[in-house]
Amino acid sequence: MTALFVELIIGPWRVLQQRNLAAMQRAFQLDDKDRQLLALLREDARMPVAALARALDVARMTAVERLKRLEKAGIIAGYTVRLSEQALRGRIKVHALLRVDAKKGEAVVQALHGLTQVRAVFAISGIFGYMALIEAEDTGEIDRTLDAIGSINGVDGTQSSIVLSTKFDRH
C-alpha cells in the first residue's frame, strides 16, 4: 500500500509570493493562536478539530471558527494530498530556468499551466524570469516537455537541471 500524507495549502501566495506573507498577515492580523493552528495543520492537515482545540487550549467551537475565518480570508486556500517519497520513487524532477520576453510573460505562464508535467512555476530574479518544476515518469517525457516549453511563443531560452535527490522538503 502506498503511503499518503495530507498537505495544507497555505494562502494564495505560496512560495512565489512569500515576501507578501508578512503584509498579508498584518492585513489579516494573525495572532499567536492562528499561527499555532497553521503550524499544527502543516504537520497534519487531517488532525481532528477536537485535537486542534486541545493543542491550542481553546474550545472546540473556537477552533472551528478560527478555521472558518482563515479559510474565508484565503489564508487557508485548501487541503490536498501530498504523496510520500516512496510513492514518487522513480519520477524524475527537473528545475527548468526560463528566459522569457517580459511582454509575453502572462501568456507563457498560461501555456505552462496547460502542461500537466509542469508542477509549479515561480517568478525569479536574474537573467531567467521564471523557474518551472517539472515531474515526469522518464527522460523521454522530460525531453518532450522541455521541447514543448521551448516552443512556447515568448520563451527565448531554457536551462534545466535534473534533481538527483531531495535532502528535505518542507511542503
C-alpha positions, 0 to 999 in steps of 0.5 A: 500500500502506498503511503499518503500524507495530507498537505495544507495549502497555505494562502494564495501566495505560496512560495512565489509570493512569500515576501507578501506573507508578512503584509498579508498577515498584518492585513489579516492580523494573525495572532499567536493562536492562528499561527499555532493552528497553521503550524499544527495543520502543516504537520497534519492537515487531517488532525481532528478539530477536537485535537486542534482545540486541545493543542491550542487550549481553546474550545472546540467551537473556537477552533472551528471558527478560527478555521472558518475565518482563515479559510474565508480570508484565503489564508487557508486556500485548501487541503490536498494530498501530498504523496510520500517519497516512496510513492514518487520513487522513480519520477524524475524532477527537473528545475527548468530556468526560463528566459522569457520576453517580459511582454509575453510573460502572462501568456507563457505562464498560461501555456505552462499551466496547460502542461500537466508535467509542469508542477509549479512555476515561480517568478525569479530574479536574474537573467531567467524570469521564471523557474518551472518544476517539472515531474515526469515518469522518464527522460523521454517525457522530460525531453518532450516537455522541455521541447514543448516549453521551448516552443512556447511563443515568448520563451527565448531560452531554457536551462534545466537541471535534473534533481538527483535527490531531495535532502528535505522538503518542507511542503 
